[in-house]
Amino acid sequence: MDRIPIDFTGVRVTALVELYLRWLDAEDPHPILGDTWADRVVQRLDFDFSQFTPLDIGRYAVGVRSRVMDEWTAEYLSGNPDAVVLDLGSGLDSRVFRVDPAPGHHWYDVDFPDVIAIRDRLYPPRAEHTSVGASVIDQDWLARIPRDRPVMVVADGLFQFLGEDEVRRVFRQIIDHFPSGRFVFNIGAALVKKRYESRPEPVFAKHGVTFGWTIEGPREAEKLDDRLRYVDQRSLAEPTLIKHASLYYRMVVALVRAVPAWRNSGFLLRYRF
């Protein structure tokens, strides 16, 4: 089978970075996520993934947050048999296959049209699954989706690349459209953004990736819309999930926990409306 050439720039490159890190996790003898699709997708793409090796340590955080979001999604769907799923900025992720929702749950993967075009060549068709080629901040893509059912919204690695006003628009459009639902997402604090701006990560700088929205506490997203309510959070460094991570990574985690200013530098959050 011919390999698919890739020429992503800007924030689209993060879809390849995330795929690469899920692939590293899957190759590990003790994977956190264990995405069985990652290897076959990487092998289908004509792209030099070796340029991402400076980011290898990120596989642990990506493995944890993807696994937690999968668990939160499955939990919500089990209690809401008529719910739909919006995977915002889905990139080249196989989440719909990992979660494998029961019949009755329509799943929508939403990303830029060129990203979706590649994604649809990598994965087989699936019943009750629709790819939506659109920017998440567009005004009209939600019109294609039924508005009379609860919704599970997953934004894995998306909001940190949008401005605060853009994030607010996404939340409000979805809350206006659906009667109820959950949002699960990850986001960093301002100190993380400042660190990247003072010492840009070479891979992101090369491809023109910039950072946007940040928060300082888990309830801060409630300011985006008064109908939004914080539910809970989980750690990106849960000991049971990273117990087989490299010693270096576990030492970094211990250092971050020991320094108050760093302790709340990243959040893995669940909200309801």
Helices and strands as residue ranges (DSSP letters): E 4-5, G 10-12, H 13-27, H 38-44, E 45-46, G 49-58, H 59-79, E 84-88, H 95-99, E 107-111, H 113-122, E 129-133, G 141-144, E 151-155, G 159-161, H 164-177, E 181-188, H 190-198, H 202-207, G 220-224, E 229-234, H 239-242, H 247-258, H 260-263, E 266-272
